Amino acid sequence: MEIIDLGSAVTREDIGHVRRLLAEVKPGEEVRIILEAADAHEADDLFTLLRHEGFDYQPKGSGNGRRYYVTARRLPPR
């Protein structure tokens, strides 16, 4: 599983970086994207990208409230 840590703020550059990495993920493979929990409200662009690129995803907060995890799996082609 590929892990992408976006750190504190989700920028356009971060979204571009994620887009480039997602292009290499094969159907059935997963990636985990990590954000600071305080920036989880900025994840809308990330979710839009994941849907557009053919991923199903599940967001989840960490137990300590500091991190926000998005596990995404590329769906098979239709």
C-alpha positions as CSV (number, residue, x, y, z in Angstrom):
1,M,0.0,0.0,0.0
2,E,1.4,3.4,-1.0
3,I,1.2,6.0,1.7
4,I,0.9,9.7,0.8
5,D,1.4,12.2,3.7
6,L,0.1,15.6,2.8
7,G,1.2,17.2,6.1
8,S,-0.6,20.3,7.3
9,A,-2.4,22.1,4.5
10,V,-3.8,20.6,1.3
11,T,-2.6,22.8,-1.6
12,R,-3.1,22.7,-5.4
13,E,0.4,21.3,-5.6
14,D,-0.5,18.5,-3.2
15,I,-3.5,17.6,-5.3
16,G,-1.3,17.6,-8.4
17,H,1.2,15.3,-6.6
18,V,-1.6,12.9,-5.6
19,R,-3.0,12.9,-9.1
20,R,0.5,11.8,-10.5
21,L,0.8,9.1,-7.9
22,L,-2.7,7.8,-8.5
23,A,-2.0,7.3,-12.2
24,E,0.3,4.5,-11.3
25,V,-2.1,2.6,-9.0
26,K,-3.6,-0.5,-10.6
27,P,-7.2,-1.8,-10.1
28,G,-7.6,-3.4,-6.7
29,E,-4.5,-1.7,-5.2
30,E,-4.9,0.8,-2.3
31,V,-3.3,4.0,-1.3
32,R,-3.5,5.7,2.1
33,I,-3.5,9.5,2.2
34,I,-2.8,11.2,5.5
35,L,-3.8,14.7,6.5
36,E,-3.7,16.7,9.7
37,A,-7.1,16.4,11.3
38,A,-7.4,20.2,11.6
39,D,-7.3,20.3,7.7
40,A,-9.8,17.5,7.1
41,H,-12.3,20.2,5.9
42,E,-9.9,20.8,3.0
43,A,-10.3,17.3,1.7
44,D,-13.2,18.1,-0.8
45,D,-10.8,18.5,-3.7
46,L,-9.1,15.3,-2.8
47,F,-12.4,13.4,-2.7
48,T,-13.4,14.9,-6.1
49,L,-10.0,13.7,-7.5
50,L,-10.4,10.2,-6.1
51,R,-13.9,9.9,-7.6
52,H,-12.8,11.2,-11.0
53,E,-9.8,8.9,-11.1
54,G,-12.0,5.8,-10.4
55,F,-11.3,5.2,-6.7
56,D,-13.6,4.2,-3.9
57,Y,-12.4,5.7,-0.6
58,Q,-13.1,5.6,3.1
59,P,-12.1,8.6,5.4
60,K,-11.3,7.9,9.0
61,G,-10.0,10.0,11.9
62,S,-7.3,8.8,14.1
63,G,-7.9,7.7,17.7
64,N,-6.0,10.7,19.1
65,G,-7.7,13.3,16.8
66,R,-4.5,14.5,15.2
67,R,-4.6,12.7,11.9
68,Y,-7.2,12.1,9.2
69,Y,-6.7,9.0,7.0
70,V,-8.2,8.3,3.6
71,T,-7.9,4.8,2.3
72,A,-8.6,4.6,-1.4
73,R,-8.9,1.6,-3.7
74,R,-8.9,1.8,-7.5
75,L,-12.0,0.2,-8.8
76,P,-11.8,-2.2,-11.8
77,P,-12.7,-0.7,-15.2
78,R,-16.4,-1.0,-16.1
